[in-house]
Amino acid sequence: MKRVWSNLLGLAIAFAGSVDAAPHVVGYERFHAGKPSAEGGAVLFSELGCANCHGGSGVVVPRKGPNLMDLSKRVDRDWLAAFMRDPEAGRKGSNMPRMVHGLADPDMDAILSYLGTLGKNANLKVPKHANAERGSAIYHEKGCVACHAPTPDFHPPHAPADLKVSPLAIAHPDFSKKTSFAALMAFLDSPSTWRPDGRMPHVALEGQDSADLAAHLLDFQDSDPGNAKKLKPWPKATPDAVAKGKELVAKLNCAACHSLGELKPSPLLAIPAAVESPHACLSNEPIPGLPHYDLTEAQRDSLLAFLAGERAKDDPDGKLTLAAMNCYACHDRDGIGGPTQETNPFFVGDEALGDSGRLAPPLTGIGHKLQQPWLEGVFTGAEGSRVRSYVKTRMPNYPAHAKALAAWLAKIDAEAEAKPLVEHPEDLESGRKLLGIVGGTNCITCHTWGEQRSLGIQALDLSSLDQRLRPEWFRSYLLNPAGYRPGTLMPPLWPGGQATVRDVLGGDTERQIAAIWSFIGKGEGLPEGFPDRTSGLYELVPSDRPILQRTFFEGTGTKAILVGFPGGINLAYDGSGARPAVVWRGAFFDAYQTWYSRHAPYEKPLGDAVVALPETGAETGRRFRGYRLDAMGNPTFLFDEGKRAVEEAYSVADGKLGRRFSWTEGTAPAVTHPEGVAVQTKAEGMTLTFIYSWK
């Protein structure tokens, strides 16, 4: 009976696999799967790679397969062989067609022999530490779950209890079988190197991010990546096998989709009368030498509808390209797209700004809104191009296609009839007043101005708008903010085109808006109403004893404890990770924003010589228990690490910073030191003392 049950179960699994083996193209599944259409077929024609052999796609950025250089250093050979035989077995919903059906095992070995010779034998390295728990936070907050499924044990703060995984989620392969820690980390550091078509976008990561994210994706719980599983060496290939494999790869025209060094794609092939002869690539059964997909009936009908009609050579409204590249996962445009019900809770940021503080901005008219050089900088990830730092989801980069995308959006969104903004040089100072809170429109109540924090919530910086926005769009937006972004907290300051401030420029709406634009671009100084902080009224200056101040602090987080010592040595201690995070010398801290702002900003040191201390990797096992002060006001921070209690005391004497550890059992805690600072060490029993001095 057990064998019968086993056989029935095997048949059920096989049947289920055949039903679910269709390629998963998100832009098709989300918008076109319900009913076959030529529009859906156009998305499939691009994303299944049909256009790479036949041409004729309107998608601005052609879909390509991954770069195959250095495969032997990045991918397990057995996994690759199985994937080539059945892409669905390697990754559910793979867009890779079956190409090697009908080939005997010796031919497969020859192809793998050739692929193993490609590249320059990249030297992939691993870092000293990795933190899978932190990697999970990165994965779920920086935007990965806009396209991929969240891990089952992660639940975003405001999600319903019955939150479901989106059926649009793109599956991961089994990373532990496919690749190594070093190779996955290298991929995460620079996805555009290996996936230049941008379907896996280049999300900018910093410092330890790629290592921690790799640890999360591999479920690698050890803190030392050096202990991670390595790839098995590929067997050495004979010259004859390599030559034969190269011949087979050329014959299969793999270069049409993949980077293969010296191998180039074959000339484009004319598309046959597919409606009359729906065989070849669209056949239900694999045909040797031709790509084969297990298409659903709706997918096949959509492709046939596309091939039967007049095929567009461009994408005039953007729908095709944005669906193909899955930009709609984060952005909406003209009321289409944006986060789904399942992914919406994972978009987090500054809740004080409403949805504008956590969701990606709409792409409606984006080519008319942003100046083309700035838009290009957004796509390349140029320094300063990220203006919504309060949104945790990161805008990915598309460096290889930045120029083409920026030019295309500028072209399709051009508004020749947009009313220009006419500046009057004599109105410049009126712009200063209008931006301020003294008889103005109160812009600085919500918006920052360069390094100057706003008086309330910290919306995006106004001082550089002239570098980003087109002036005619700026004019239109101020007249009707909600028309451009429904739900925005931006109030209508000129409702119905009428000024709410009547005593500036005679209440002339056009001149008021132009004056604001003029001051943003040409004005000097600050808008009216920022508090006078030049007197140092809110600067904390340690004199007789240390000063402690809790705040949000850059490089430390939301549980920072700042310590300013007499003598100009200062410390930021991370109460979340139970570790020192930043050390600096000179002026200590300006408490104005911390004490008076309705929205606590991430503050910065007032002094110079700022040095960050790297994490040790042991912080995840620590539980912070607070601090106590000695008679002189010097702090001792307390934390538990496993079963032992640890005390970490700080003091300053003779221009040097003292740091003393004491613990109840076991070996000394893991320690890192600030770079560029001389360190003296003294160990006695369960006490460890460091003295930091500067030249």
N, C-alpha and C positions, 0 to 999 in steps of 0.2 A: 504494500500500500504506500510505503514511504517513497519508493522509486516512482510510482505512478504520479504521486503528488509532486515530486520533484520535476518530472517531465512536463506536467501541466503548468507548473510555475515557470519553467524555462520557456515554454511556448507563449505564455502570457507576457513575459518580459520581452521576448523577441517581437511579439506583435505590437506591444506598446512602443518599443524602440522604433519600429518601422513607421508608426503613425507620427511620432514626435521628431523624426529625423530631418524634417524640412529646415532649410536655412532660416535663421532668425535675423531679419532685417528690421530694426526698431522703427525706422521711418515709414516702412510699409505696414508693419503690424499695428502701429498706433493710428494711422490715418486712412489706410486703404484695404485692410484685410477683410472688412465686412462685406465688400462688394467689389468684384473684379473691375478694374478700370485702367485706362491708358496711363493715367497719372501714377497709379500704383506700379504699373509695369515700368514706367520711366525710372522710378526709384530702384526697382529690382535690377533693371538693365545696367545701372551704374554700380550698385553695391554687390552684385554677384560677379562683377568683372567682365560682363558681356562686352562692354564698350572697349575694353583693353584689346580685344581681338577684332572687333568690328567697327569701333568708332561710333559717333552719333549720339553722345550723351550731352545733355545740357548742364550737368553738374559742374560747377566752377572748379572744384578740386577733385581730380579723377581719383577713383578708388584704386588702390594698389595693395598687393600683398606685402608682408613684412620683408625687410632686408634679410637676405640669407647669408650674409657674411659672418664668419666665425661661428657657424652653427655648432661645430664640434666642441667649442668652449662654452656654449650657452644652453644647448638642448641635449637631453638624453637620446642616444641613438635608437634604442628600442622603442621609446615613446614616439619618436618621429616616424619610424617605420610603420607603427600601428596607426598613427594619425594619417599618414599618406594613403594607407589602404582604406581607412574609414575615418574621415575627419570628424564625424559625429561622435565617434568613440573617444576622441581626444578632447573635444569641447562641444558640449551640447549646443546645437544651433549654429555650428560653424558655417561661415560663408565660403570656406574652401571647398571647391568641387572635388569629386573623386576623379583623379587623373591617371592612376596607375592600374585601373582595373584591366585584367587581361594580361598583365605582365607577370612573368615567372619570377620566383624568388631570386635567381641569379641576376636578373635585370634590376630588381629592386636593390640588391646589394651593390650593384654597379652604380646606380644613381646615388645611393648613400655614400659610396666611396668618393664620387666626384664632389658632392656637397660638402663632405668633410674636409676637402682641400681649400675651400673658399675662405678668404680673409687673411689676416696677418697674425693669427694666433693671439688674440687680445689677452692682455694680462689683467684679469679681473681680481680685485682685492676685496677683502671684507674688513670692516672696522673692528675696533676692540670691544664695542658694546652694542647691544640691541635691546629694545624694550617693546615686546609685543603688545603690552597693554596700552602704551602710548601710541603705538602704530594703529591700534583699533580706533582711538580717538581721531587720529589723522584721517583714516579711511572713512569714517562716518561723518566728519565735519567739513573736509576740504572739497567734497564734491564727488567722490568716487561712487557713492550710492545714488547719484543722479542717473547713472547708467547700469551699475551692478547691484546685486542683492546685498542687503546688510547681513551681518552675521546674526544668527538666531538669538544670541544672548544680549544683543545691544538694543536698547529701547530709548529713543530720543525723549527729551523731557516732556514735551506737550503732545505726544502721540497717543491715540486711543489705545486702550488695553488690547483690542483685537486687531491691531495694525497688521496688515497682510503685505506680503512681498509682491511687488508689481510684476504682472505677467510680462512686462516689457524688459525686465532685468536681463542683462547680458551675462551669460554664465562664464565663470572662470574655468580654465582647465585645472587638473590636479597638479598644482605647482610642484608638490613634492616628488611627483613622478617625472615631470617634464624638465625641470631645471634645477639650478643650485641657488643657494643664498646669494653668492657673489653675482651670478648672472641676473637674477631677479632684481637685485639692488641696482645694478648698472642700467637695466631697462627702466626702472622707476626714475632714476636720475635723469635719463634722457630718452623718453619714449620716441621722440621724433627722429632719433638716430635709427631706430629699428622699425618704426612705423611712420614713415614720412608723409603718408597720406592724411594724417591727422584724425583717423577714426579712433585711434587711441590717442587722445590729446596729450600735450606736454604740460602737465601741471607742475608749476614751479615748487620745488621742495627745498628745504634749507637744513643745513647741518646734519643732524641725526635722522631727519625725517625718512629718507629712503631706507635706511637700515631698519628703523622701527616698523615701517610699513611692510617691508619684506618679511620681518619676523611675524607680523600679524597674518599676512597672507599664507605663510608656510606653517602657521600655528607653531612657531619655534619658540619655546618657553625658556630655553637656556639664555643667559645674558651674554654669552660669548659666542658670536657667530663662527669663530674658528672651529667650534665643535659641530657645526652643521654638516649635513650629508653632502659629499662631493659628487660631481658627475663621474661616471665610469669613463675611462679613456676610450675613445673610439679606436677600433682595430686599425692597424696600419694597412693601407690599401696598395695594391699593385698598380703600376702604371697602366697596364692593360685594362684593369677594372675602372680606373679613373677616366680613361679615354672613352670607354664604352658608355659609362654613365653620362659623360658630357654630351655624347652623341644623342643619347636618349632624352636628356633634358632639353636639348635644342629641338629635337623632333616634337616633343610635347609642347613646345613654345612656352615654357615656364617663365621665360624672361618677359613675356607680355604683362605679367603681374609682379614679378619679383626682381630685385636687384641681384644680378648674377655676374658682376664683374664684366669680363670681355664678351659674354654672350648677350646678343641683342635680340629684341623681339622680331618675329616675322612680320612682313607687310600686312596691313589691315585686310581683312576678308570681307567681301560683299555679303550682305545678309540675304539669304534665299527667301523665296516667297513663303514665309513661315506659316501663314494661315493655310495655305494649300498643302504644305509639306511640313507639318509640325514634328519632324523627326530630328535627327542630329542632336544638338545640345538639349533640346526640349523633349527628347524621347523619354518614355516611362522606364525604359530599360537602358543600362549602360551600353555605349558603343565604344569599342576599343579605339584609343587615340583621341577621343573627344571628351571634354569635361562633362560630368554628370552630377546633377542635383536631384535629391528626392523632393521635388517640388510638390506643394499641395495643389489641388485642382484650381483653387483661387489664384495662387501665384502663377501657375502656367497660363491661365486665362488672362491674367493681367498683362503678362509678357506678350502674349499673342495680340491683345488689344493695342498695346504700344507699338508692336512691330507692324501692325496692319494700318496704322494711321500715319499722319504726317509728323515726323519726329522733329521736335524743336531743337535748334542748335544752340540755344542759350537758355537762361533762366531769368526772365524779366521781372518776376515778382519775388524771387528768392525762395519760394516754397520747396522746390525740388532740392536745392543744395542744402538748405537748413534741415530738411527731413533726412537727407542722405547722411549728413554729418552729425545728426542727432543734436543739433543746437537747441532744438525744441525741448530737450530734457530739462534745461534750466531756464531758457528764455521764451517769452511769448512774443509774437509779432502779428499785428493786425488781428488780435484776439485768438490766435492759434498757438497751441503749445503751452509751455510752462510746466512746472512740476506737476506730477500726477497726484492723485489723492494719497497714494502709498508713499511717494517720495517727499511730499511737501514738508512733513515734520522734521526731516533731516536737514533742512535749510535753516541755519541758525545764525544769529548775529545780535545786533542791538535792538532789543525789544522796544525800547523807548521810541524808536523810529517807525514802529509798526512793520508791515510787510516790506516797506522800502529798506528797512534796516537788516533784512535777512535774505531777501530774494534777489536774484539777478535782475538787472534792469530790463525793460522790454526792448526789443530790437525794432519796433515800429519806427520807420523813418530814420534809422541809425546813421545811414550814409548822408542824410541831410543834417542830422544833429551834430555829428563830430567832424572836425576838420580831418581831411584825408591823412596828413602826416601823423596826427595823433592816433587815428584809428589803426594805422599801420603799426605804430608803437604798441598799441594794446595787443595786437596779434603776435608781436615779437616778444612781448614781456619787457619792454623798455623800462628802465628805471624811472619811477615816478608815475607810471601809467596806471597803477592800481590806486584809485582815488577813494574807493569804498572799503577802507580797511576794517570797518566794523562788520562787514559781511564775511563770515568765515569761509564760505564756499569760494574757491579761487577760480578766477577766469583763466582757462588754459591758454597756452600759447600755440601758435601755428607758424613757426618761423619760416618754413619753406614756402609758405603760401601767403604771407602777410601782405605783400604788394598786390597780388592778384585779388585777394579778398577785399582789401580796402578800396581798390579802384572799382571793383564790381559793385560794392555797396554804394559808393558815391554815385555811380552811374544809374543804378536802378532807383535810387531814392532822390535823385535830383528834383528840385522843385523850382522850375524856372519862374513861376508866378509868385514865389514867396516875396512878401513885402520887405524891402531892405530896412535896416536900422540906420537912421541918419544921426550922426554925432554932431554936437555943437561944442567946440573947444571951451567956450566960456561957461559951460555947464558942469565942468569937471568937479568943482567943490560941492555942487548940489548932489552929485553922486555919492560923495562921502557922507553927507547928511542922510540921504535916503537909505543907505545901507545900515545906518546906525539906529540907536534906540532913543536918540534925543530929537524928537520930532520927525523921525524917519519911518521906514517900513519894518524895522526891527529884524532885519536879516541875520544880524550877528547873535540874536537870541538863540538860534538853532545852528547856524553854520560857523565853522571855524574859518579863520583868516590866516593862512600860512601857519606859523608855529603858535599863533594865538588861539587858545581854546575859545569856543563859544560860551555864552553865559548860561546855556541850558544843555539840551541834548546836543550831541556832537555830530551833526550832519556834515556832508562833504564840504571841502574847502572852496570858498568863493574866490580867493585871490588869484587863482590860475585859470579861471573859467575861459578867459580870452584865448588861452593856448589850446583849449580842448574843443570849445563849442563854436559853431558858426553863428555869427551875430543875428542873422535873420531867424534862426531857430530859437535863439535865446529870447528874442522879442515875442515870438509866437507862444513860447512856453509860459512866460510870465503872464500873458493875457489869459491863459487857460491851462493851469497845471494839471488839473484832473483829467482833461481831455487827452493828455499825453501819458499820464500814469494814473489810472483809476486807483483810488484808495490812498493816494499820497497824502502826507501830512502838510504838504506845502499849501498855504491858504491862497485864495484868489485875491491878490492885493489890488488888482484893477478889474473888479467884477463888471462884466458887461462893457469893458473898455474904459471904465470911469475910475479916476484916481481916488484912493481913500485918503491920501495926504494932499490937502488942497492948497497949503500955503508954501509949497515948494514948486518953483517954475510955473506958478499959476495953475497948478493942477493939470498941466498938459501931460497926458499919458505918454505920448510918443517921446517927448523930450525927457521925461523922468526915466523911462526905461533906457534911453540912449545915454543919459548921464551916469546911470549905474554902470553900464557897460564901459563907458569912458574911464571911470575911476578904477574899475577892476584892471583895465589894461594899462593906464597911464598915471594913475594917482599914486601919491607917495604918502606913507604913514598909514594909520589905521582909520577905519570908520569910527564915527562918534559913538561913545558910550562904553568902550572898554575901560575897566577900572585902571587907575593910575598905580602901576606896580613898580615904577622906577624908584620909589622911595624905599623899597625893601620892607614895606609894612608887614608882609606875610612871609618873609624869609625867616626860617628857623635857624638860629645861630647858637650852636653849643658853646658855652663859655666855662661855667664851673663844673658841669657834669654832663654826661651824655643825654641826648634827647632821643626818645623813641616815638615813631609815628607810623601808624598803620595806613596803608593806601593801596591803590592799584599802581603797579610799577612796571615799566618796560624791562623785559628780560627776567622778570621775577614772577609776575602774575597777579592774581586778585587777592592773594593773602600775603602780601609783602609787609615785612616789619622793617622799617628803616631805622638805623642807628647812626646818629651823628655824634662823633667824639670831639671834645675840645682838642684843638690842634689840627683840624682839617682832614681827618681820616674818617671815611663814612662807609657804611655797610648796608646792603639790602638782603635780608634773610627771607627765604621762601618758606612760609609756614605750611604750605601744602606738601612740599617735598622734603621738609626738614633739612635744609641745606643753605649755605650762603650762595647767593646768585651773582651779586655785583658788588665790586669794591671801587670807590673813587676817592679822589683827594680834592681839597678846595672847599668851595661853598657847599652847604648841605642840601637844603630843600626849600622850595616855595610851596606853602600849604594852601594858597588861595583856592585852587580848584578842588582840592580834597575837602576843604572846610565848607565851601559855599556853593559849589556846582551841584545842580540837581542830578547831573549824570556824571558819576565818578570816572574821570579819564585815566588812561595809563600815563603816569607821570614820568619825568626824566630827572637825572641828577642835575644839580645846579653847577657842580664843579667840573673839573676836567680829569684827565688820566683815568678814564673809566675802563675797568677791566671786568670781563665776565668770567665766572668760574664754571667750567664744564661739569655736567652731571657725572656722578660716579657709576651709575647703573644700578646702585643698591637702593635708591630712594623709594622704589615702589614697595619695598618691605618695611618702610618706616611709618610710625604713627606719631605725629607731633603732639606733644603734651603741654605746650605753652612755654613760658619763660619766667625767670625770677631775676630780681635786681639785687646786687650787693649794696653795701652802705655807700659806695661811691657812684651808684647808678649804672654800673656795668652789667650787661645782660648775660645770663646763662640760659641757653635754649635747651629744652628737654625733649627727648623723643625715645620711643621704644623701637628696637630693631630685633624682631623675633622675640625671644624670651628675656633679652637683656635690656636694661635701661642705660641710656647714654646721656651725658651732659656735655654741652659745647659752650664754653665760656669765651667772651671777648673783652679785651681791654686795650688801651693805648697808653704807651709811655715812651718818652724820648723820640717822638715822631715815628714809632714803630707800632704795628698792629699785632697784638698777641691773641693766639687762638689755642685753647686748651681743651682736650677731650679727656673724659674719664668714663669708665663703663664698668658694669657689674660682673661680666663673665665673658669668656671667649677671647678672640683676637681683636686687634684694633679695628675700628670702623674704616670703611673705604673713604679715602680723602683725595680731593683734587685741590690744586692751588692756582691762584691768579697768575697769568702769564706775565713775564717781564718783571717779576718781583722776586727779590732775593729771599730765600727761605732758610731759616735755621731750625733744626729739629732736635728735640730732647725727649727721650722715652724713659719712663720709670714705672715699672709694674703695669698697672692698668691706667696709666696716665700718659698722654702724648701731647707735647706742647710744640707749637710752631710760632716763630717770630718772623713777621714779614717786614721788610725794609725796602725803601726806594732809594735810588741813586740821587 
